[in-house]
Amino acid sequence: MHISFIGKGENIWDYMTHTHPNVIKDQSNGDIAGDSYHNYKRDVEMMRELGLDAYRFSISWARILPTGMDNEVNPAGIKFYNNYINEMLKYNITPIVTLYHWDLPQKLQELGGFTNALISEWFEDYARVVFENFGDRVKYFITFNEPREVCFEGYGSNTKAPILNSTALATYLCAKNLVMAHARAYHLYDKEFRATQGRHCGITISVNWFGPATDSEEDKMAAEIMRQGEWGLYAHPIFSSEGGFPAELAQKIADKSAKQGYRRSRLPEFTEEEKAFVRGASDFFGVNHYTTYLVSATQHKWVNPVPSLLDDMDVGSYMLDSWPKSASFWLRMAPNSLYNSLTHLKAKYNSPVFYVTENGWSTYPDAGLVDDDRIAYYRAALENVLDAMEDGVNVKGYMAWSLMDNFEWMQGYTERFGLYHVDFSDPMRPRTPRKSAFVYKHIVKHRYVDYEYQPESMTMTIDTGH
């Protein structure tokens, strides 16, 4: 089978997997993955089979701007995304478009990527191309998917591309520059496109729950510091009333920096003008949620690089052995996990509009199509959403991760998150529904979590009466 991806530029994952394939668990890459580029009509057919009224996907910066700069636009990339969007709209499926899901053009990384303050201008230019080409039909834009994974894992560690592993400064430089980039794209939309397009622009942040290991004040503060380091760095400047980075964590970083001989804090500050520019710059809070950790002020600590975000937080975290395990070492099913996150965010940030933009469960490649553990996870999570809504949390939408199996970053194809199984050994990349797809379809259709429901067959059809 001949694979053609016309005009696409190299991104940081292309570069990393081709240059350092050993960093991927199975030494695979995402060159083709599920090949939605050639199978987008089948993807939309699966959305129809499930009865979805919305679908979230990302646009690849390097596919439409091969060098990252807007002086060169790839018409084949624009055409592909137009086709995908139009195919969804044909069947009344609302496209939710993420501008950035970790795949920075390699040319921009060579200029420093998110450690270069100019990234906010480059991202604004890219956002303009997206808004101009797709904003007439797209109602929801998400600027960034999971800033923590971009900044901490990609720049302050070596668990995501570009594996910079600059632990002292890069997480914090990235955090400020990414937040500023988000705000520039948001204000661009607000000033130049909202009047004619009338749509919504927000950000998605990974918010796992971090609860105190005990009722002690020390553990409660440790959990708060962990929350600030994990997602507060990115949420607080946008959604808090005071703006800027979270105060308690900022003080810890400043104190550590001084003891380590730095002339100033390793965490850059926002000016008052920047705080005002960023504060409130989002129409909604996108929440990606998967799991829970318990946090201790004194126990379960790791040996961390010095200096680093982990050392700056100086707390310990762990999971309970009694929580069911997935195929991912970081993912277990903890009680009330999503509920705790949503209710906490509501109280902390004055009840913003929420969309749960990712939530899901991983299995092993040989697990087959009967995935009762994934079904149990989704039922529990959706009950959490209902409970949160009953308690006044303004949740407007929920999206499962994922419609189908994908290239799972450093784990390659050794973990599967899809409602649909993808046969990566077949050049045609056929998709087959798992049992969870049928259960999810039943929930979507009836808006009810029925614990007794069992699919009568494993043949998926499109319900045209829905």
C-alpha positions, 0 to 999 in steps of 0.5 A, a space after each residue: 500500500 502506498 502511503 502519501 502525506 503530501 507536503 507535511 513538515 517534520 515535527 518533534 515526534 517525527 524527529 525523535 522517533 526517527 533519530 532515537 527510536 530506542 526511546 519508544 517502548 516498541 521502537 515504533 513511530 507515528 508515521 502512519 499510526 491509524 492513518 486517519 489521513 486516508 481513513 477519515 470517512 471510516 472515522 466519521 462512520 464510527 462516530 455515526 455508529 456510536 451516535 456522537 454529536 461531537 468529535 474532538 481532533 487535533 490539527 497538526 501544525 507541521 501539516 499545514 505550516 511545514 516549517 512552522 512559519 505562516 509564509 508557507 501554507 500547505 494546500 494539501 493539509 488544508 484540504 485534508 482538514 476541510 474534508 474531515 470537517 465537512 464529512 462530520 458536518 454532513 452528519 451533524 457532528 460538531 467538530 472540536 478542533 485542538 490546535 496543538 497536541 504536542 507535535 511542534 514543527 521541528 524547525 521551531 524546536 531548533 529555535 528553542 521551541 517553547 523556551 523561546 518567548 517568540 513562540 507566542 507570536 509563532 503560535 498566534 500566526 499559526 492560529 490565524 491560519 486555522 481560524 481563517 481556513 476552518 473557523 466558518 464551520 468549527 464552533 469550538 477551538 482548543 488552543 493547547 492540549 495538556 500544557 503539563 505534558 508539553 512543558 514538564 514531560 517534554 522540556 523538564 524531563 525526558 518522557 515526551 518529545 523533545 526530551 530536552 530534560 532541562 530540569 532546572 528552568 525549562 518547565 517554567 520557561 515553557 509554562 509562561 511562554 505557552 500560557 502567553 501563546 494561548 492568550 495571544 491566540 484567544 485574544 486574536 480570536 476574540 478581536 478578529 474572528 468572534 464577531 463573524 464566527 461567533 464561536 468558542 475558544 478555550 484550553 485543555 489541561 490535564 487534571 488528575 486528582 491529588 488528594 491528601 494521604 491523611 487529614 493532617 494539615 501538612 498532607 493537605 498543603 502537600 496535596 495543594 502544592 502538588 496540584 499547583 505544580 501539576 496543573 496550577 502552573 497553567 490554569 491559575 494564570 488563566 482562571 484565577 481572579 488574581 492571575 499569575 502563577 500560584 502563590 504557594 508554589 511560586 514561593 517554594 521555587 523562589 526559596 529553593 532558587 535562593 538556596 541554590 545560589 540563583 540571583 532570582 527565582 527560576 520561575 519567571 514572573 508575569 508582569 501586571 500587564 501580562 497578568 491582565 492579558 492572560 486572566 480570563 482568556 478562555 471561554 471554557 476549561 477543558 479537562 483531561 482526567 484519568 486517575 488519582 494520586 494520594 499525596 504526603 508531605 513526608 512519605 513516598 518521596 522519590 529521588 528527584 533531580 536538583 533543581 527540578 519541579 519535582 524537587 521544588 514541590 518536595 512531596 510524595 505521591 502514591 496509588 493504592 494497590 486496591 485500585 484496579 490497574 490498567 495497561 498503563 503504569 500511571 493509570 488506576 481506577 480510583 473512586 470518585 476521581 473525576 468528581 473530585 477534580 471537577 468539584 475542586 476546580 468549580 470551587 477554586 475558579 468560580 465555576 467556569 464552563 467545563 468540557 471533559 475533553 479526555 477520559 479513558 482506560 488502557 488495555 494490552 494489545 492482546 486483550 481482545 474485544 471484550 474489555 469489561 474493565 474499560 466498561 467499568 471505568 467509563 460507567 464510573 466516570 460518567 456517574 462522576 460527571 452526573 454527580 458533579 452536575 447535580 452539585 452545580 458543576 457546569 459540565 457542557 460536554 464529555 468526550 471519551 479517549 479514544 475513538 480508536 487505538 493510536 500511537 501512544 507516545 513513548 509506549 508506542 503500540 503497547 497500550 490501547 485506549 480505543 473503543 475501536 480496535 485498530 489492526 496496525 499489522 494490516 496496511 488498511 488499518 481496519 477498525 473493529 468495535 470493542 464491547 465498550 463501543 456498544 456500551 458507550 453507544 447505549 449510554 449516548 443514545 439513552 443518556 443513562 448509565 445502565 449497569 445491566 446492559 449487555 450487547 446482544 451482538 458485536 456487530 455495529 450499525 448506524 442508528 439513523 433514527 437517533 
